[in-house]
């Protein structure tokens, strides 16, 4: 009787999880940068000197 051996797919799953984690981290970082830029814009507009 032959024993079927399936290839080890743990490496594939780990790579997929790492890509997913990196993508989520990238999105969160992007949002944080956008929020920071928005705060800077509001701050600079509110502290402009009056002409």
Buried (B, 14 or more C-beta within 10 A) or exposed (E): EEEEEEEEEEEEEEEEEEEEEEEEEEEEEEEEEEEEEEEEEEEEEEEEEEE
